[in-house]
Structures are given as structure tokens and as C-alpha cells.
């Protein structure tokens, strides 16, 4: 690592998505301080849960700070005393006030999981899949006080694969974000990275995913429900009800040439075979491939059907 290439950075992030960027930057730069959200109680025992960023930062021997927010004078002093070139922010989950944004030499730089200005906000990966977007990507942005409104420093797009879940897309974008920020920071240091204002057209907002969105409405098309299943894997998992009992749908696929279903009600099971459970939708047919009853483990359709008879049954909507 040459002296010219090495920067003194701060890093602010919390979930798994931020870990690849932290690892990549730690390889080539000096991470003076890592900020992550406070430990939270989790699980049945409500023991304190360390964020993925905190766990990895401690493994790397980095100094970790967990302020409840960035408003306190002592937190701003901590950032100021670090004398960093830039603060790299990745899915931190806490708002940085204007007073904090201007402290680092080159300001605060954010890795955002969409092609801005599309899908500003908390859940860009899920919303892109739900909307049926064909492409998404990573935007490196200089932060300002608005929600993901800052000027863009770099971006790179990728195709959303046909059967891609939120988990798979999450992992690809996390790796891409790590690569792009590693490429961008030296350019920023050289002054060769131009900031470009986001266009006023095409702004959309990616609201946080809520569990209330999980129930499947079988009156919708098979394509729409398929996107719901993929977008909500691994959380909150699309669900329906069978005989009043919760049934989660982990994997499904729309059939390219569905059987004629004019006489069948949405939610009706057409066939239930080891290949999958074919369900009538508002338009088209969705084949369920992996399912989970409440309190049991998720099973492929063939195993699920060993304990269930679904012929002639109808799944209940919201």
C-alpha cells in the first residue's frame, strides 16, 4: 500500500450490506474510526446483538463507536478529532446532520444500492424487484441533508436476473459497491471525480418494507406475485393462508404456458405434484416450489406434499 494511495477514512455502516465495503477499504486505507448503530436486544433471550459491521470491525482491530445519534457535541468532536479525509457511509441507518457532513476533508460519501434518482430511501433492492425493474446498480454519492439527494460521483449498473431474490441481488450489489467505492476514492483524492447533480426526472422513493406487505393477493397476476416472493426473500417472506393457517412461500415461478383457468377462482390449486403446486392467479398461474407452514421448516414442494393434500384446495388472500 503506497503512501499516495492510502487515505485516512471514517466508516459508518450497520448491516451485512456494508461489510464488503469495510473489508475492501481496510485493505488499502487507514480506517481511523468505525461508526455503527448501538447494540440491540434480539432473540428469545433478548441478549445484545452486535451489528455485522461491528463484528467485522472488531475482527479487523478497528476502533468502533456506537453513538445513539450524531447530534451530540461529543460525537461531532469525535468525528472532528479523527481528522479524516472522508466518511464513507453504507446503510448506516442513522441520519447525519449537516454539522457532521462538512467535517471530513472531502465530506461524506454514500454507497447507495440503486441508480439514483430512482429508488431513493430505505429499501431500493426490494422495491426494484417488486417494480419489475430490469436493471439496477450502485451510485456513489456525496451526501447532503436531503434523503439521497446529493450529487453523484460514480455509478455502475447490473442486470436483475430473471429468478433473482432480494438476498442474491443484495449480495451482488454489496460486492459491486465495495469495488466501486475502492475505485472512486483515489479519484476523489486526485480531484478527477466530478460531482454531477441528480436529474429532476425519474425520482422514486423506496419505502421501508413492512410485514403487512407479505400477504399474497391471488387476484394479482402471476408475474406480480412472483416478484413479491423474490423481493421478500429472505424477509419478510410472502405468505398466504391455508385453512386459516399461515403458509409462507419461499420460492415460486410463473408458468410460461399456464392451463386455461377461466372457471377457477384466484388462489385455487390446479395441480399439486412433486414438480410444484400450481395456483390460479388473477392472470396466469404461479407454481409454488418451496413452502413453510408456521412453526415448521421450509420444504420443497415434493416433501411438503407428503404431509398435505392440496388438490381442490384454495389459498386465502388478504
SERO-4910 file (N, C-alpha, C, O; in steps of 0.05 Angstrom, whole numbers):
BEGIN
 pado doro    nc1    nc2    nc3   cac1   cac2   cac3    cc1    cc2    cc3    oc1    oc2    oc3
  Unk    A     17    -24      0      0      0      0     18     25      0     32     30     20
  Unk    A     17     39    -22     34     63    -24     22     86     -8     -2     87     -3
  Unk    A     40    104      1     31    127     17     12    144      1     -7    156     12
  Unk    A     17    146    -25     -1    163    -42    -29    152    -44    -48    167    -46
  Unk    A    -31    125    -43    -57    112    -47    -72    111    -21    -97    109    -21
  Unk    A    -59    113      2    -72    109     28    -86    134     37    -74    156     38
  Unk    A   -111    131     44   -127    153     55   -134    147     84   -134    124     92
  Unk    A   -140    168     98   -149    165    126   -179    169    125   -189    190    120
  Unk    A   -194    147    132   -223    147    128   -237    141    154   -227    129    173
  Unk    A   -262    150    155   -282    141    174   -301    123    159   -305    126    135
  Unk    A   -315    105    173   -334     87    161   -359     86    178   -356     82    202
  Unk    A   -382     89    166   -407     88    181   -426     68    167   -433     73    144
  Unk    A   -432     46    180   -450     26    168   -459      7    190   -448      7    212
  Unk    A   -480     -8    184   -491    -26    204   -495    -55    195   -485    -73    207
  Unk    A   -510    -60    172   -518    -87    166   -497   -102    148   -476    -91    142
  Unk    A   -504   -126    141   -486   -143    124   -478   -128     98   -456   -131     89
  Unk    A   -497   -112     87   -492    -99     62   -467    -82     63   -453    -79     42
  Unk    A   -460    -71     86   -438    -53     89   -411    -67     93   -390    -55     90
  Unk    A   -412    -92    100   -387   -107    107   -367   -109     84   -343   -103     89
  Unk    A   -375   -117     60   -355   -118     38   -340    -92     34   -316    -92     28
  Unk    A   -354    -69     35   -341    -43     32   -321    -38     54   -299    -28     49
  Unk    A   -328    -45     79   -309    -41    101   -284    -58     97   -262    -48    100
  Unk    A   -288    -83     89   -265   -100     85   -247    -90     62   -223    -90     65
  Unk    A   -260    -82     40   -245    -72     17   -228    -47     24   -205    -45     17
  Unk    A   -241    -28     38   -227     -3     45   -205     -8     65   -184      5     64
  Unk    A   -210    -27     83   -189    -33    104   -164    -45     91   -143    -43    103
  Unk    A   -167    -57     68   -143    -68     54   -124    -47     44   -100    -51     43
  Unk    A   -135    -24     36   -119     -4     23   -117     23     37   -100     40     30
  Unk    A   -133     27     58   -133     53     71   -133     50    101   -137     28    112
  Unk    A   -127     72    115   -128     72    144   -156     80    153   -164    102    148
  Unk    A   -170     61    166   -196     67    177   -193     77    205   -188     61    224
  Unk    A   -195    103    209   -190    115    236   -213    110    255   -208    109    280
  Unk    A   -237    107    245   -260    104    263   -283     90    248   -288     97    225
  Unk    A   -296     72    261   -320     58    250   -343     66    268   -343     63    292
  Unk    A   -365     76    255   -389     82    269   -411     62    261   -414     57    237
  Unk    A   -425     52    280   -447     33    275   -468     37    295   -463     49    316
  Unk    A   -492     27    290   -514     31    309   -509     17    335   -495     -3    336
  Unk    A   -521     27    357   -518     14    383   -527    -15    383   -545    -22    367
  Unk    A   -515    -32    400   -524    -60    402   -553    -61    409   -563    -45    426
  Unk    A   -568    -80    398   -597    -82    403   -603   -110    415   -590   -129    408
  Unk    A   -622   -111    433   -631   -137    443   -645   -153    422   -662   -141    407
  Unk    A   -639   -178    419   -652   -195    399   -655   -223    408   -641   -232    427
  Unk    A   -673   -238    395   -677   -266    402   -694   -269    427   -703   -250    439
  Unk    A   -699   -295    433   -717   -301    456   -705   -291    482   -720   -282    500
  Unk    A   -679   -293    485   -666   -284    510   -661   -255    511   -652   -244    531
  Unk    A   -667   -241    488   -662   -212    487   -634   -204    494   -629   -183    506
  Unk    A   -615   -221    486   -586   -214    491   -578   -193    470   -591   -191    449
  Unk    A   -558   -177    476   -550   -156    459   -538   -167    433   -522   -185    433
  Unk    A   -547   -156    411   -539   -165    384   -519   -144    372   -526   -121    369
  Unk    A   -495   -153    365   -476   -136    352   -481   -135    322   -487   -155    310
  Unk    A   -480   -111    311   -485   -108    283   -463   -123    267   -440   -126    277
  Unk    A   -469   -132    242   -448   -144    226   -424   -127    222   -401   -137    221
  Unk    A   -428   -101    219   -405    -82    216   -388    -82    242   -363    -82    240
  Unk    A   -401    -81    265   -385    -81    290   -369   -107    292   -345   -106    299
  Unk    A   -381   -129    287   -367   -155    289   -343   -156    271   -321   -164    280
  Unk    A   -346   -147    246   -323   -148    227   -302   -127    234   -278   -132    232
  Unk    A   -311   -104    243   -292    -83    251   -274    -92    274   -250    -87    275
  Unk    A   -287   -105    294   -271   -115    317   -252   -137    308   -229   -138    317
  Unk    A   -260   -154    289   -242   -174    278   -218   -161    265   -195   -172    266
  Unk    A   -222   -138    252   -201   -124    238   -184   -106    256   -165    -93    248
  Unk    A   -192   -105    282   -177    -89    301   -182    -59    299   -165    -43    305
  Unk    A   -206    -52    289   -212    -23    284   -227    -12    308   -241    -26    323
  Unk    A   -224     14    312   -238     28    334   -268     31    327   -274     42    305
  Unk    A   -286     23    344   -314     23    338   -328     42    358   -323     42    382
  Unk    A   -346     59    346   -362     78    362   -391     73    356   -398     68    333
  Unk    A   -408     75    376   -437     69    373   -454     91    385   -470     86    403
  Unk    A   -452    116    375   -469    137    386   -498    133    379   -504    122    358
  Unk    A   -517    140    397   -545    138    391   -554    155    368   -573    149    354
  Unk    A   -539    177    363   -543    195    341   -519    212    337   -499    210    352
  Unk    A   -519    229    316   -496    246    311   -501    275    320   -486    293    312
  Unk    A   -521    279    336   -528    306    345   -512    316    368   -507    340    371
  Unk    A   -503    297    385   -488    305    409   -462    318    403   -448    309    385
  Unk    A   -455    339    417   -429    353    412   -405    334    414   -386    337    399
  Unk    A   -406    315    433   -383    297    437   -380    279    412   -357    271    406
  Unk    A   -402    271    399   -400    255    375   -387    271    352   -370    260    337
  Unk    A   -396    295    349   -384    313    328   -355    318    334   -338    319    316
  Unk    A   -348    320    359   -320    324    367   -303    299    360   -280    301    351
  Unk    A   -315    276    364   -302    251    358   -295    249    328   -273    241    320
  Unk    A   -314    257    312   -311    257    283   -290    278    275   -273    274    258
  Unk    A   -291    301    288   -273    323    281   -244    316    289   -225    322    274
  Unk    A   -241    304    312   -214    297    323   -201    275    307   -177    271    309
  Unk    A   -217    260    291   -206    238    275   -190    248    251   -172    234    241
  Unk    A   -196    273    243   -181    286    220   -181    268    195   -160    262    184
  Unk    A   -204    259    187   -206    240    165   -210    255    138   -219    278    137
  Unk    A   -201    242    117   -205    253     90   -234    251     82   -245    270     70
  Unk    A   -247    229     88   -275    225     81   -288    206    100   -275    188    111
  Unk    A   -314    208    103   -330    189    118   -347    173     97   -364    185     84
  Unk    A   -342    147     95   -357    130     77   -381    119     92   -377    106    113
  Unk    A   -405    123     81   -429    116     95   -444     95     78   -448     99     54
  Unk    A   -450     72     90   -463     50     76   -485     38     94   -479     25    113
  Unk    A   -510     44     87   -533     32    102   -529     36    132   -533     17    147
  Unk    A   -522     59    140   -517     65    169   -542     63    185   -543     52    207
  Unk    A   -564     75    175   -589     74    189   -594     97    208   -616     98    220
  Unk    A   -575    115    211   -579    139    227   -574    164    210   -557    164    192
  Unk    A   -589    185    215   -587    209    199   -562    225    208   -557    229    232
  Unk    A   -547    234    188   -524    251    194   -532    280    191   -540    288    169
  Unk    A   -530    296    212   -538    324    210   -518    340    192   -496    331    188
  Unk    A   -527    363    183   -510    380    166   -483    386    180   -463    387    166
  Unk    A   -483    389    206   -458    395    220   -438    373    217   -414    378    217
  Unk    A   -447    348    214   -428    325    211   -419    322    182   -396    314    177
  Unk    A   -436    329    163   -430    325    135   -405    341    126   -392    333    107
  Unk    A   -400    363    138   -379    381    129   -353    378    144   -334    392    139
  Unk    A   -352    359    163   -328    357    179   -305    343    164   -283    354    164
  Unk    A   -309    320    151   -287    308    136   -277    326    114   -292    343    103
  Unk    A   -252    323    107   -239    339     86   -255    340     61   -259    362     49
  Unk    A   -263    317     51   -279    315     26   -308    309     31   -322    301     13
  Unk    A   -317    312     55   -345    308     62   -351    278     66   -334    262     71
  Unk    A   -377    272     65   -387    245     70   -396    233     43   -410    246     28
  Unk    A   -387    208     38   -392    195     13   -409    170     18   -402    154     35
  Unk    A   -431    167      4   -450    146      8   -450    125    -14   -448    133    -38
  Unk    A   -452    100     -7   -456     78    -26   -485     71    -26   -495     61     -6
  Unk    A   -500     76    -48   -529     72    -48   -535     50    -69   -525     50    -91
  Unk    A   -553     32    -61   -559      8    -77   -581     13    -98   -601     -3    -99
  Unk    A   -578     34   -114   -596     38   -137   -583     57   -156   -562     69   -149
  Unk    A   -595     61   -179   -585     80   -198   -601    106   -193   -623    110   -205
  Unk    A   -590    123   -177   -605    148   -169   -610    165   -194   -593    166   -213
  Unk    A   -633    179   -194   -651    185   -172   -673    163   -167   -691    167   -151
  Unk    A   -672    141   -182   -692    120   -177   -686    106   -151   -663     98   -146
  Unk    A   -706    102   -136   -705     87   -110   -687    100    -90   -669     87    -79
  Unk    A   -692    126    -84   -681    138    -60   -695    125    -36   -718    117    -38
  Unk    A   -681    123    -14   -694    113     10   -684     87     20   -663     77     12
  Unk    A   -700     74     38   -691     52     55   -689     25     41   -672      9     49
  Unk    A   -706     19     21   -707     -8     11   -705     -9    -19   -723    -19    -33
  Unk    A   -683      1    -31   -681      2    -60   -680    -25    -73   -690    -28    -96
  Unk    A   -668    -45    -60   -665    -71    -72   -693    -85    -75   -700    -95    -96
  Unk    A   -708    -85    -53   -734    -97    -53   -753    -83    -73   -767    -96    -89
  Unk    A   -752    -56    -73   -771    -41    -90   -765    -45   -120   -783    -45   -136
  Unk    A   -739    -48   -126   -732    -52   -154   -743    -79   -164   -753    -80   -187
  Unk    A   -741   -100   -148   -752   -126   -156   -783   -125   -157   -795   -135   -176
  Unk    A   -795   -112   -137   -824   -110   -136   -835    -96   -161   -856   -103   -172
  Unk    A   -821    -76   -170   -830    -59   -192   -824    -73   -219   -834    -64   -240
  Unk    A   -809    -95   -219   -803   -108   -244   -781    -94   -260   -779    -98   -284
  Unk    A   -764    -79   -246   -741    -66   -259   -723    -87   -272   -719   -108   -261
  Unk    A   -713    -80   -296   -695    -99   -309   -666    -95   -301   -650   -113   -303
  Unk    A   -660    -70   -293   -632    -64   -285   -632    -47   -259   -652    -34   -253
  Unk    A   -611    -49   -244   -606    -32   -221   -576    -28   -219   -562    -33   -238
  Unk    A   -567    -20   -196   -538    -16   -194   -530     -1   -168   -545     -1   -148
  Unk    A   -507     10   -169   -495     25   -146   -489     54   -155   -479     59   -176
  Unk    A   -496     72   -137   -489    100   -141   -471    109   -117   -479    105    -94
  Unk    A   -448    121   -123   -432    134   -103   -440    163   -103   -438    176   -124
  Unk    A   -447    173    -80   -460    199    -78   -447    216    -56   -441    205    -35
  Unk    A   -442    241    -61   -434    259    -39   -458    267    -23   -478    277    -35
  Unk    A   -458    263      2   -482    266     19   -488    295     24   -470    312     28
  Unk    A   -514    302     25   -523    328     34   -547    323     52   -554    299     58
  Unk    A   -560    343     62   -581    340     82   -606    326     72   -621    315     89
  Unk    A   -612    326     46   -636    313     36   -633    283     35   -611    272     38
  Unk    A   -655    269     32   -655    239     31   -645    230      4   -659    230    -16
  Unk    A   -619    221      4   -607    210    -21   -609    230    -44   -613    221    -67
  Unk    A   -606    255    -39   -609    276    -60   -582    287    -69   -581    303    -88
  Unk    A   -560    278    -57   -534    291    -63   -524    285    -91   -534    267   -105
  Unk    A   -504    301   -100   -493    297   -127   -479    270   -129   -467    260   -110
  Unk    A   -480    259   -153   -469    233   -159   -439    235   -167   -432    252   -183
  Unk    A   -423    217   -156   -395    216   -162   -388    193   -181   -370    196   -198
  Unk    A   -403    172   -180   -398    149   -197   -423    130   -196   -438    131   -176
  Unk    A   -426    114   -216   -448     94   -216   -441     71   -234   -424     74   -252
  Unk    A   -452     48   -229   -448     25   -245   -474      8   -244   -485      3   -223
  Unk    A   -483     -1   -267   -508    -16   -268   -504    -45   -273   -484    -53   -285
  Unk    A   -523    -61   -265   -523    -90   -270   -552    -99   -277   -571    -85   -271
  Unk    A   -554   -121   -290   -579   -133   -297   -591   -148   -273   -577   -161   -258
  Unk    A   -617   -145   -268   -631   -161   -248   -638   -187   -262   -654   -188   -280
  Unk    A   -627   -209   -252   -632   -235   -265   -661   -244   -261   -675   -236   -242
  Unk    A   -670   -260   -279   -698   -268   -281   -709   -281   -255   -731   -276   -247
  Unk    A   -692   -297   -242   -702   -312   -218   -688   -301   -192   -688   -315   -172
  Unk    A   -678   -277   -193   -663   -266   -171   -680   -258   -147   -700   -244   -150
  Unk    A   -672   -266   -124   -685   -258    -99   -671   -233    -88   -650   -225    -97
  Unk    A   -684   -221    -68   -672   -198    -55   -645   -205    -43   -626   -188    -43
  Unk    A   -643   -228    -32   -617   -237    -19   -595   -239    -40   -573   -229    -35
  Unk    A   -601   -251    -63   -580   -254    -83   -572   -227    -95   -548   -222    -99
  Unk    A   -591   -210   -100   -585   -184   -111   -571   -167    -90   -552   -152    -97
  Unk    A   -579   -169    -65   -565   -155    -43   -535   -162    -43   -519   -144    -41
  Unk    A   -529   -187    -45   -501   -196    -43   -485   -186    -67   -462   -178    -64
  Unk    A   -497   -186    -91   -483   -176   -115   -478   -146   -113   -456   -137   -120
  Unk    A   -498   -132   -104   -495   -103   -102   -475    -95    -79   -461    -75    -82
  Unk    A   -475   -110    -58   -456   -104    -36   -427   -107    -47   -410    -90    -41
  Unk    A   -422   -128    -63   -395   -132    -74   -389   -110    -95   -367   -100    -96
  Unk    A   -409   -103   -110   -405    -82   -130   -399    -55   -117   -382    -40   -126
  Unk    A   -414    -49    -95   -410    -24    -81   -381    -22    -69   -369     -1    -70
  Unk    A   -371    -45    -59   -344    -46    -49   -324    -40    -71   -305    -25    -66
  Unk    A   -328    -52    -94   -310    -47   -116   -310    -18   -125   -289     -6   -130
  Unk    A   -334     -7   -128   -337     20   -139   -326     41   -119   -314     61   -128
  Unk    A   -331     38    -93   -320     58    -75   -290     56    -74   -276     77    -71
  Unk    A   -279     32    -76   -249     29    -76   -237     43   -101   -215     54    -99
  Unk    A   -251     42   -123   -242     55   -147   -245     86   -146   -229    101   -156
  Unk    A   -267     94   -133   -274    122   -133   -258    140   -114   -252    163   -121
  Unk    A   -251    129    -91   -238    146    -71   -211    157    -80   -206    181    -76
  Unk    A   -194    141    -93   -169    153   -103   -174    175   -124   -159    195   -125
  Unk    A   -194    172   -140   -201    192   -160   -211    218   -145   -204    240   -154
  Unk    A   -226    214   -124   -236    236   -108   -212    251    -96   -212    276    -95
  Unk    A   -192    236    -87   -168    248    -75   -152    264    -95   -141    285    -89
  Unk    A   -152    254   -120   -137    268   -142   -153    292   -153   -142    307   -169
  Unk    A   -178    294   -146   -195    315   -157   -204    310   -185   -212    328   -199
  Unk    A   -203    284   -193   -211    276   -220   -239    264   -221   -248    254   -242
  Unk    A   -254    266   -199   -281    255   -198   -301    278   -197   -304    291   -176
  Unk    A   -315    282   -219   -334    305   -220   -360    297   -207   -371    276   -212
  Unk    A   -371    315   -191   -398    311   -179   -419    321   -198   -418    344   -208
  Unk    A   -438    304   -204   -460    310   -223   -486    311   -208   -493    291   -194
  Unk    A   -501    332   -210   -527    334   -197   -546    313   -207   -546    307   -231
  Unk    A   -562    302   -190   -582    283   -198   -604    296   -215   -611    319   -210
  Unk    A   -613    283   -236   -634    295   -253   -660    297   -237   -666    282   -219
  Unk    A   -676    317   -244   -701    322   -230   -722    301   -239   -741    296   -224
  Unk    A   -718    289   -262   -737    270   -272   -730    242   -262   -706    236   -258
  Unk    A   -750    225   -259   -745    197   -252   -741    191   -223   -732    170   -215
  Unk    A   -748    210   -205   -745    206   -177   -767    187   -166   -791    191   -171
  Unk    A   -759    166   -152   -777    148   -139   -767    143   -111   -743    146   -106
  Unk    A   -784    135    -92   -777    131    -65   -781    102    -57   -803     90    -61
  Unk    A   -761     90    -44   -762     62    -36   -769     61     -6   -751     61     11
  Unk    A   -795     61      0   -803     60     28   -794     34     41   -791     13     28
  Unk    A   -789     36     67   -781     12     83   -802    -10     80   -826     -5     80
  Unk    A   -792    -35     77   -810    -58     75   -824    -63    102   -811    -62    123
  Unk    A   -850    -68    101   -865    -74    125   -877   -102    123   -884   -111    101
  Unk    A   -879   -115    146   -891   -142    146   -919   -143    135   -928   -164    126
  Unk    A   -933   -121    137   -961   -120    127   -962   -124     97   -983   -129     86
  Unk    A   -939   -122     83   -939   -126     54   -935   -155     46   -936   -162     23
  Unk    A   -931   -172     66   -925   -200     60   -948   -217     48   -943   -233     31
  Unk    A   -973   -213     57   -995   -229     47   -999   -227     17   -998   -205      6
  Unk    A  -1003   -249      4  -1006   -251    -25  -1036   -246    -32  -1053   -259    -20
  Unk    A  -1041   -229    -51  -1067   -224    -62  -1069   -240    -88  -1057   -231   -109
  Unk    A  -1083   -262    -88  -1083   -280   -112  -1098   -268   -135  -1097   -279   -157
  Unk    A  -1111   -245   -131  -1124   -232   -154  -1104   -217   -171  -1111   -209   -194
  Unk    A  -1079   -214   -162  -1059   -202   -178  -1047   -222   -198  -1053   -246   -196
  Unk    A  -1031   -213   -217  -1020   -230   -237   -999   -248   -226   -987   -242   -205
  Unk    A   -994   -271   -239   -973   -289   -231   -946   -276   -231   -929   -281   -213
  Unk    A   -941   -258   -250   -916   -244   -252   -912   -225   -227   -890   -224   -216
  Unk    A   -933   -211   -220   -931   -193   -197   -926   -208   -171   -910   -200   -154
  Unk    A   -940   -231   -167   -937   -247   -143   -909   -259   -142   -897   -261   -121
  Unk    A   -899   -268   -165   -872   -279   -167   -852   -258   -158   -833   -264   -143
  Unk    A   -855   -233   -166   -837   -211   -158   -839   -207   -128   -819   -202   -115
  Unk    A   -863   -209   -117   -867   -206    -88   -852   -228    -73   -838   -223    -53
  Unk    A   -854   -253    -83   -840   -275    -70   -810   -270    -70   -797   -275    -50
  Unk    A   -799   -262    -93   -770   -258    -95   -761   -234    -79   -739   -234    -67
  Unk    A   -776   -212    -79   -769   -188    -65   -769   -192    -35   -754   -179    -21
  Unk    A   -786   -209    -25   -789   -213      4   -774   -237     14   -779   -246     37
  Unk    A   -756   -248     -1   -738   -270      7   -710   -258     11   -698   -251     -9
  Unk    A   -699   -256     36   -706   -273     59   -724   -260     80   -729   -273    101
  Unk    A   -734   -236     76   -752   -224     96   -770   -204     82   -760   -189     64
  Unk    A   -795   -203     88   -810   -217    110   -822   -244    101   -835   -257    117
  Unk    A   -818   -252     77   -827   -277     64   -857   -274     57   -874   -269     74
  Unk    A   -863   -276     31   -891   -275     22   -906   -297     35   -896   -319     39
  Unk    A   -931   -292     41   -947   -312     55   -976   -312     45   -986   -292     35
  Unk    A   -988   -335     49  -1017   -338     44  -1028   -354     67  -1014   -359     87
  Unk    A  -1053   -362     66  -1066   -378     87  -1079   -402     75  -1092   -401     54
  Unk    A  -1077   -424     89  -1089   -449     81  -1104   -460    105  -1092   -469    125
  Unk    A  -1131   -461    102  -1147   -470    125  -1143   -452    149  -1145   -462    172
  Unk    A  -1138   -426    145  -1134   -408    167  -1106   -408    178  -1100   -392    197
  Unk    A  -1088   -424    168  -1061   -426    178  -1042   -412    160  -1044   -414    135
  Unk    A  -1022   -399    172  -1002   -385    156   -986   -404    139   -978   -426    148
  Unk    A   -981   -397    114   -964   -413     96   -945   -393     82   -954   -377     66
  Unk    A   -920   -396     87   -900   -378     74   -891   -390     47   -888   -415     45
  Unk    A   -886   -373     28   -877   -381      2   -849   -371     -3   -844   -347     -6
  Unk    A   -829   -389     -2   -801   -382     -5   -793   -381    -34   -776   -364    -42
  Unk    A   -803   -398    -51   -796   -399    -79   -820   -405    -96   -837   -421    -88
  Unk    A   -821   -392   -119   -843   -397   -138   -834   -389   -166   -813   -377   -169
  Unk    A   -850   -395   -186   -844   -386   -213   -870   -384   -229   -887   -402   -227
  Unk    A   -873   -363   -245   -897   -362   -262   -893   -382   -285   -871   -385   -296
  Unk    A   -915   -395   -293   -914   -414   -315   -916   -398   -341   -932   -380   -344
  Unk    A   -899   -406   -360   -899   -392   -386   -924   -398   -402   -934   -381   -416
  Unk    A   -934   -423   -400   -958   -430   -415   -978   -443   -396   -983   -467   -396
  Unk    A   -991   -426   -379  -1009   -436   -359  -1034   -449   -372  -1043   -441   -394
  Unk    A  -1045   -468   -358  -1070   -481   -367  -1093   -460   -366  -1091   -440   -352
  Unk    A  -1114   -465   -382  -1137   -447   -382  -1150   -448   -354  -1155   -469   -343
  Unk    A  -1155   -424   -343  -1164   -422   -315  -1189   -404   -313  -1195   -394   -291
  Unk    A  -1204   -400   -335  -1226   -382   -334  -1247   -389   -312  -1259   -371   -301
  Unk    A  -1250   -414   -307  -1271   -423   -288  -1261   -424   -260  -1277   -427   -241
  Unk    A  -1235   -421   -255  -1224   -425   -228  -1221   -398   -214  -1214   -378   -227
  Unk    A  -1226   -398   -188  -1223   -374   -172  -1194   -369   -166  -1179   -388   -162
  Unk    A  -1185   -344   -165  -1157   -338   -156  -1151   -351   -129  -1167   -349   -111
  Unk    A  -1128   -364   -128  -1120   -378   -103  -1126   -408   -105  -1117   -423    -87
  Unk    A  -1140   -417   -125  -1147   -445   -127  -1123   -461   -136  -1107   -452   -153
  Unk    A  -1120   -485   -125  -1098   -503   -133  -1107   -519   -157  -1127   -533   -156
  Unk    A  -1092   -516   -179  -1099   -531   -203  -1088   -559   -201  -1103   -578   -205
  Unk    A  -1062   -561   -195  -1049   -587   -192  -1029   -585   -170  -1018   -564   -164
  Unk    A  -1024   -608   -157  -1004   -609   -136   -987   -634   -140   -996   -656   -134
  Unk    A   -964   -630   -151   -946   -652   -159   -918   -647   -147   -913   -625   -138
  Unk    A   -900   -667   -147   -873   -663   -137   -859   -640   -151   -840   -628   -140
  Unk    A   -867   -633   -176   -854   -611   -191   -862   -584   -179   -848   -564   -182
  Unk    A   -885   -582   -166   -894   -557   -155   -925   -556   -152   -939   -574   -162
  Unk    A   -934   -536   -138   -963   -532   -133   -972   -509   -151   -964   -486   -146
  Unk    A   -989   -514   -170   -997   -494   -189  -1022   -480   -180  -1043   -493   -175
  Unk    A  -1021   -453   -176  -1042   -438   -164  -1052   -417   -184  -1036   -403   -197
  Unk    A  -1078   -415   -186  -1091   -395   -204  -1087   -367   -193  -1091   -362   -169
  Unk    A  -1080   -349   -210  -1077   -321   -203  -1097   -304   -218  -1112   -315   -235
  Unk    A  -1097   -278   -213  -1116   -261   -228  -1111   -263   -257  -1130   -262   -273
  Unk    A  -1086   -266   -266  -1079   -274   -293  -1055   -292   -291  -1036   -285   -277
  Unk    A  -1056   -315   -305  -1034   -333   -304  -1035   -352   -280  -1053   -352   -264
  Unk    A  -1014   -369   -279  -1012   -389   -258   -984   -388   -246   -964   -385   -260
  Unk    A   -984   -390   -219   -958   -389   -205   -953   -417   -194   -970   -429   -180
  Unk    A   -929   -427   -199   -921   -453   -188   -905   -448   -162   -884   -435   -163
  Unk    A   -915   -459   -140   -901   -457   -114   -881   -479   -112   -887   -503   -116
  Unk    A   -856   -472   -105   -834   -491   -106   -823   -498    -78   -812   -519    -73
  Unk    A   -825   -479    -59   -815   -483    -32   -834   -469    -13   -839   -445    -16
  Unk    A   -844   -483      7   -864   -472     25   -858   -479     54   -842   -497     60
  Unk    A   -870   -464     72   -865   -468    101   -890   -462    117   -901   -440    117
  Unk    A   -900   -482    131   -922   -478    150   -911   -466    175   -888   -470    182
  Unk    A   -928   -452    190   -920   -438    215   -908   -458    234   -920   -479    239
  Unk    A   -885   -452    245   -872   -469    265   -857   -492    253   -846   -509    269
  Unk    A   -856   -495    227   -841   -517    214   -820   -506    195   -819   -482    190
  Unk    A   -803   -524    185   -782   -515    168   -792   -513    139   -812   -526    131
  Unk    A   -779   -497    123   -786   -494     95   -779   -519     80   -758   -531     84
  Unk    A   -797   -527     62   -793   -552     47   -798   -549     17   -815   -533     10
  Unk    A   -783   -563      0   -790   -564    -28   -818   -576    -31   -828   -591    -14
  Unk    A   -831   -569    -53   -859   -578    -57   -862   -608    -54   -882   -617    -42
  Unk    A   -844   -624    -65   -846   -653    -64   -848   -663    -35   -864   -680    -29
  Unk    A   -831   -652    -17   -831   -660     11   -856   -649     25   -868   -662     41
  Unk    A   -862   -624     19   -886   -611     31   -911   -628     26   -927   -631     44
  Unk    A   -914   -638      2   -938   -653     -5   -941   -680      8   -962   -692      7
  Unk    A   -919   -690     19   -921   -716     33   -939   -715     57   -950   -735     66
  Unk    A   -941   -691     69   -958   -688     92   -983   -671     87   -998   -665    106
  Unk    A   -988   -663     62  -1010   -646     56  -1025   -655     31  -1012   -663     11
  Unk    A  -1051   -653     31  -1066   -658      6  -1079   -632     -2  -1095   -620     12
  Unk    A  -1071   -622    -26  -1079   -595    -34  -1098   -596    -59  -1108   -575    -66
  Unk    A  -1102   -618    -70  -1120   -620    -94  -1147   -609    -86  -1160   -618    -67
  Unk    A  -1157   -590   -102  -1183   -578    -98  -1184   -557    -76  -1205   -546    -70
  Unk    A  -1161   -551    -64  -1160   -531    -43  -1157   -503    -55  -1151   -500    -78
  Unk    A  -1162   -483    -38  -1159   -455    -47  -1144   -439    -25  -1152   -439     -2
  Unk    A  -1123   -426    -33  -1109   -409    -14  -1124   -383    -10  -1137   -372    -28
  Unk    A  -1122   -373     15  -1137   -349     22  -1120   -324     19  -1096   -324     26
  Unk    A  -1132   -303      8  -1118   -278      6  -1122   -259     29  -1136   -267     49
  Unk    A  -1111   -235     28  -1114   -216     50  -1143   -205     52  -1149   -189     69
***
